[in-house]
Amino acid sequence: MGESGSAPTMKDVAREAGVALGTVSKVMNGIPVGESYRVRVEEAVAKLNYRVNSYAKGLKTNKTYTVAVLVPNLVSPFFARLANSINRALSQKKHRMLLFATDYDPDQEQEYVILAEQQKVDGIICLSYNPELKVSDNVPLVSIDRYFGAKIPCVASDNYGGGRIAAEKLYENGCRNLAFMRIGSKLTNEPNKRKDGFTSACEALDIPYTLKIVDDGTPYSAFEDFLREHLRDGKLDFDGIFCVTDSLAYQIVRSLRAMGVRVPEDVQIIGFDGTKYFGDQDYFCSTIVQPLDQIAETCVEMILEKALSKAPSLVCLPVQYAYGGTTRQ
């Protein structure tokens, strides 16, 4: 305890360690000092149970060491893993995450941004569904998958390349009649490029393809109806399907097997995201894997560097194919 039974201060740590106050400050902020000084300070911190007062530190440095993160929900394995990766990246930089789940509601997104600004966060990382989202000019913003303009960096996977990889892999595995299935937002965003990459590869390979694209809110039965329309005498017209997400691929696999169509013997399926059971076990399906840790680290570095005006408007990170049981090995 500090003097008069109060919580210990940095001065108490300096007195206990027998070093200057500036030395304690350097150790607390990760600035190199002599090894013997560092050890003495850390021992004093442990003995006194000293805790950094982040609020007071923020007043002095005009920083709260907190970054707001907005994602649509924490039910989707993809969004949950993304939030976890961002939290880990922030923790490694001695920052905290203020997490908001927006439920795809544009108005709620705006309310959360205002709340984050009131908390004087050091920046905002968001995966937004609000094309009109307004953020104060003095709060750094990095977007994931959504392009807001040249002044706001967007970090995304190589969605176009991923679409090409999926089509080329299905072709390599012997598929000669492909389908692309998508449910998603009407907003202009990076994931839309998955279709573009897929169709480009199909045309380059000179193989036929069919598109089934519906907007968010459309019942899943639309896909089942589409599959039945292309099911003739127990055989599907397609021998390869690329789904815009692993979640959709998982549902399509279940529907096909219920119809008596074998996966991957009769039709091979590739999803997109790299989702795994329980977060770290087997893939849901054969998939195009997004580099979530790299996405998170890139967003955090850009926010904390506070040099967004010099950052590129789009940072595109590489993806890769992974086998998950719904294609032939």
N, C-alpha and C positions, 0 to 999 in steps of 0.2 A: 504494500500500500504506500501511497505518497504521504506527504506531510498532512497532519490532522486527520488521518484516516481516509483521505480522498483518493480517488483513482490515481495511479501513478502517472507522471508526466514524462516527457522526454528529458527534462532536467533531472528528474529522479534517476532515470536510466543512466545519464551521463555521470551523475555523482556515484552511483553504484559501480559503474564500469571503470571509473577513474579516467575518463576521457573527456575531450571537449564536446560541447553540445553539437557543433558542426559535424563531428565524426559520427555521432548517433544519427544525425539527419541523413548523412551519406549512406550509412548502412540501411536505414529504413527505406531509402529510395533506390537501392540497388547500385549505388555508385561505388566503384572499387576503393577499398582502403587497405592498409596493411593487414595481413592475415591475423596477427595477434590482436589488433584492435577490433576486427570483425568478430572474433571469437568472444572477446570480453563483452562487447555490446550484446551479442546474442544470448550470452549467459545471463547478463543483467536483465534482458527482456523476459527471459524465461522465469527467473527468480521473482521478479516483480509482477509477473503476469501482465505486462504492459500491452495495451492495444492501441493501435493508431486510430485517432479520431478523424475519420474520413470527412465528416462534415466540416470540421475546423480546417483540415488540410485543404478542402475544396475552396473555402473562403479565401485562403491565402494564395492559392494557385489558379483560381477561377476555373477549377475542374472539379467534377463530382466523381470521376473515375467510374462512371456508369454509362452504359450504352443501351438505348431502347431497341428492342427487336420485335418486329411485327410479323407474325405468320398467320395464315388462314385458320389453322386449328392445330391441336396436338393429338388428334385422333389418327390422322394419316401417319403411317410409319415414316414416310418421306419427310414431312414437316417436323415430326418429333426428332428425327435424326439430325435434321438441319439445325434445329434449335440447340440440340445437345452439342453439335460441333462448334457452333458459334460461342456457346457458353464456355467450352473448353478453351477456345482460342482467346477469348477475353480473359479468362482466369490466368492463362499463361502470361498475359500482359498486365496482371494485377488490376484488372477492371471487373466490374460486376455487370450482369445482364438484368435489365428490366424488361420482362417478357409480356407481350400482349397477344392473345389469340382473337382474331378479328371476325371469325365466322363468315368470311367472304363479304362482309357488310361494308360498303364504301363509307357510309356515314360514321360507322363505328371506328373505322380506320382513322378518319379525320379527327374524331374525338380523342382517340388514343395518342395521336401525334401532338395535339394541343396539350394533353396531360403530360406527355413526355417532356415537352418544351417547358412546362411549368416546373417540372422537377429539375430543370437545368442540366439535362443529360449532355454528355460530351458528343453525342452523335446518334443517328438513327439508322438502323439496317432494316429494310422492309421488303417483304414479298407482297406487293400491293395489288388489289383489284379495283382501285379507285384511280381512273385516268386523270382526275382533276385534283389529286392530292396536293395540298398546299403545306409547305414546310418553311419555317422562317429561314431567311438567308444566312443567319448567323449560326444555324445548327447544321453541321455536316450530315449529309444523307447519302447512303449508298443503296441502290436498288438491286434486287435479285430477280432476274428474268423479265422485268418490266422496264421499257425504255421511256424515260420522262423528258429527255432532251440532252443536248450536248454538255450542259453544265452539271448534270447529275450522273455519275458513273453507274453503269449497269454491269453486274457480274453474272455470268451465265455459263452453262456447259455448252459445248459445241453441239447444239441440237441438230443443225443441218448435217454435220458430219455423222452424228449418231444415226440419223435416218438413212444415210447412205450405207453405213456399216451394216444396219439391220437387213436392208434389201440384198446387199452383196453376200452376207452370210447365208441367208435363205437360199439364194441362187447357188452358192458354193455347196450347200447341202442337198442340192438336187431339185429344189422347188422351181416350178416354171409358170405358175399362175398365182399371183400374190394379191393380198388385200391389205388395206390400211384402215384401222378403226380408231376413231377419236371422239372423245367427249371433252369439251373444254370451253373456256371463256371466249366471248366474241372480241375481247380486247386484243389489240396488236401486242404481241409479246414474243419472246424468244422461242418458247416451246412450239409455236406455230411452224417453226422452220423444220421440225421433225418430218412433217409431211413433204415439204419441199425437197429435202435431202432424199427421202424415200422415192418420190416420183422421178427425181433426176436420175437416180441409180437405175431404176427400172427401165427408163427410156434409153439409158446408155447401154444396158444389157439386152435391150430389145425384147422384153418380156411383158405380157399383159398384166394389168393391175386394176383393182376396183377400190374406190374410196367410200367409206361409210363415216360421215362426219356429222355429229350432232352437238348442239349447244348445251352448256350446263343447265341442269334442271330437267332435261329430257329423261324419261324413265328408261331404265336399263332394258326393258322389254323391246325397245326399238332395235337393239342389237340382236336379240334372240329372233325377232321377226326377220331381220336381214339374213341371219344364218339359215333359217328355215327356207327362205326364198331361194337360197343357193344350195340346198340339200336335195339331191336327186338320187332316189333308190339307195339311201343310206350313205351316199358319197357326196362330200362337199366339192363345190366347183373349184375351190382354192386348195393348194397344197402348202401354202405358206401365208402367215398373217403377222403383220407388225402392228402392235397396239401402242397407243400414245403413252400409256403408263403401265407399270406392273400391276396396279390395282385392276385396271380394265382387263389386262391379259389373264389374270387369275380368274376373273369372272367368266371370260370367254372359254377358258379351258374347262371349267366346271360345266358350262352349258353344253359344249360340244360332247363331252363324255356322257352327259345325260341323254344326248341324242344318239349315242352309239358310235360317235366318231372318235377314233383313237388319236391321242396326242402323245408322242410325236410321230407315230407310225403312219397315220393318214394325213395329218396336217401338222406342220411345225409352227411354233408361235414364239415371237420375241417381244418382250415388253421394253419399258424404258424407266430407269431410275436406279436400279440396283438394290431393290428392297429385299431384306432378309427376314426370315422367321425369327421372332423374338429379338430382332435388331442386330444379331451377330451370328446367326447360324446359317442354314442353307438359303439360297436364293428362292424367291417365290416361283420364278420361272427363268428361262433363258432371257437375258436382259442386256440393255445398254446401260452401263454403270456411270452414274454421275459422281464426280470427285468431291463429295460433300465437305470433307475436311479442308481441301484446297479452296473451295468456294468460301468457307467460313474464314479461313486464315486471310484470304485476299480481302474480304470485306472489312475485317478487323484492322488490318494494316492500313487500308485506305482511310478509314475513319480516324484512326489515331494519329496518322501522319498529318492530317489537316491540310493537305495539299491537293484537294480535290479538283481545283481549277486546272491543275496540270495533268490530271489523270485522264486516260482515254475514256471516251463515252461508252465503250463496250470492251469488257475483258472477257474473252472467250476461252474456256478451259477444256482440255481434251477429255474425251470419254473413251470407254473401251467395252468390248463385248465380253460377257461372262456366261458360261454354260450353266443352265439351271434346270435341266430335265425336260424342257418342252421343245427341244430341237434334237436332232441326231448328233451324236458326238463324232 
